[in-house]
Amino acid sequence: QVQLVESGGGLVQPGGSLRLSCAASADIFSGYVMGWYRQAPGKQRELVATITSGGGTNYADSVKGRFTISRDDAKNTVHLQLNSLKPEDTAVYYCNRAPARVDYWGQGTQVTVSS
């Protein structure tokens, strides 16, 4: 069964940090480029960061230098470390392959940055 399960979101003050995790089934994860996406209220979903099977990373300009994507191939897991969070980072965060597969979207995890 195709499955992506995101976790780790929460409410954090500006400047704070969170670590998101995404557990994937092996058929989604192994050997593929994985990405983290986010969707803020009233906005389209956007790609935030990607990581190749070899560990190469790429980031949206809005998060470069603040977010770090990583993967654990032994556990079929991809992580996103969020540092120096800003109110504009508030969104539901999702993982998926990059490019995304429409049938792979999970429930996401809510990140709210507010004082």
C-alpha positions in Angstrom: 0.0 0.0 0.0 1.3 3.4 -1.0 1.8 5.5 2.1 3.4 8.7 3.3 3.0 9.8 6.9 4.2 13.2 8.0 4.8 14.2 11.6 6.6 16.7 13.8 4.6 19.9 13.2 3.3 22.2 15.9 3.1 25.8 17.2 6.3 27.6 17.5 7.4 31.2 18.1 9.2 33.2 15.4 12.8 32.3 15.4 12.1 28.8 16.7 12.8 25.4 15.2 11.0 22.2 14.3 12.0 18.9 12.8 9.5 17.3 10.5 9.6 13.6 9.6 8.0 11.6 6.7 7.8 7.9 6.8 7.4 6.3 3.4 6.7 2.9 2.1 9.7 1.5 0.3 8.1 1.5 -3.1 7.7 5.3 -2.9 11.1 6.1 -1.4 13.8 3.9 -2.5 16.0 5.4 -5.3 13.8 8.4 -5.9 14.1 12.1 -5.4 12.0 13.1 -2.4 10.7 16.5 -1.6 9.0 18.6 1.0 6.1 20.8 0.0 3.9 23.3 1.8 0.6 24.9 1.4 -0.4 28.0 3.2 -4.0 29.1 3.6 -5.3 30.5 0.3 -2.2 29.7 -1.6 -1.0 27.0 -4.0 1.1 24.2 -2.7 4.8 24.9 -3.3 8.0 22.8 -3.4 10.3 23.7 -0.5 13.2 21.3 -0.7 14.3 18.2 -2.5 16.9 15.5 -1.9 18.2 13.0 -4.5 19.0 9.3 -3.7 22.6 10.4 -3.6 22.0 13.1 -1.0 22.1 16.1 -3.3 19.8 18.9 -2.1 18.0 21.9 -3.5 15.9 24.6 -1.7 13.4 27.3 -2.5 14.9 30.7 -2.2 12.5 31.5 0.6 13.9 28.8 2.9 17.5 28.6 1.8 19.9 28.8 4.7 17.1 28.1 7.2 15.8 24.6 6.3 17.7 21.4 5.8 16.4 18.3 4.2 17.9 14.9 4.9 17.0 11.2 4.3 17.6 7.9 6.1 17.5 5.2 3.4 17.6 2.4 6.0 14.3 3.7 7.5 12.7 5.0 4.3 12.4 8.4 6.1 12.9 12.0 4.9 13.3 14.8 7.4 13.1 18.6 7.2 14.8 20.7 9.9 13.2 24.1 10.1 15.3 26.8 11.8 14.8 30.6 12.2 11.1 30.1 11.5 9.0 33.1 10.3 5.2 33.7 10.4 5.2 33.3 6.6 6.4 29.7 7.1 3.0 28.8 8.5 1.5 26.1 6.3 0.7 22.4 6.1 3.8 20.6 5.2 3.8 17.5 3.0 6.3 15.0 1.6 6.1 13.3 -1.8 8.4 12.4 -4.6 9.7 15.2 -6.8 8.1 15.7 -9.2 5.1 14.8 -7.0 2.7 12.0 -7.7 -0.9 13.1 -7.2 -1.9 9.7 -5.7 0.8 9.9 -3.1 -0.3 12.9 -1.1 -0.6 12.2 2.7 -2.4 14.2 5.4 0.5 16.6 6.0 1.6 18.1 9.3 0.6 21.6 10.4 3.3 24.2 11.2 2.2 27.4 12.8 4.6 30.2 13.5 3.1 32.8 15.8 3.9 34.7 19.0 
